[in-house]
Amino acid sequence: MADKLKQESKKAESKKAPIDRSSDAPGFGWSRYAEQINGRFAMIGFVALLALEVFTQQDFFSWLGLR
């Protein structure tokens, strides 16, 4: 019985619908594309902040004048 269920689940997995990539197009609002762009800009900003700290020998708060 368990073998039969495993076989049926494998058949169901193989018949999955193709991935819909229509949400990857630029658009307004919460979309996969917007979240990817936001994440990429966040990574660029983080690396820029690290570079700023390395080159100025000050942490971010000192650079802003908060310390």
N, C-alpha and C positions, 0 to 999 in steps of 0.2 A: 504494500500500500504506500509506504513512504517513497519507494522508488518511482512509483507512478506519479506522485505529486511533484517530485523533483523533475521528472521529464516534462510534465505539463508547465512547470514554472520556467524551464529552459526554453520551451517553445514560445511561451508568452514573451520572454525577454528578447528573443530573436525577432519578434514581430513588432517591436516598438516603432513608433512613428519617427520620421526624421526630425532632427532638431530644427526648430523654427528660428531663423536668424533675422527675421524682420525687425525685431526690437533693437538690433545693432545699428540701425540708421540714426543719424543725428535727429533730435527732436526736442520738444519742450516737455519739461516735467521729469518725473522719476523714471528713468529707463536704464537699461543695462549699459548702453553707450555712455550716458551721462556719468554713471558711477565709475566706469573705467577711466574716463577722462579725469574725473575728480581725484581718483586714486593716483593716477600718474602725476598730476600736478602736486599732490601732497608729497609724493616721493621726491620730486624735484626740489620742492621747498625744503624738505628735511635735509637733503644733501647740501643745498645751498647754505642752510644754517650751520651745518657742520663745517663747511669750508670757511664760512665767516669766522667761526670760533678758532679754527686752526690758523688762519692768516692774521687775525688781529690779536691773538693770544688773550682774548677776553671772552667771558661767557656771554650769552645772549642778553641777560638782564643788565650786566655792566655796560654792554654796548648800547642798550636803550637808555641808560642813565638811571636805572632803578636801584643800583647798589652804590 
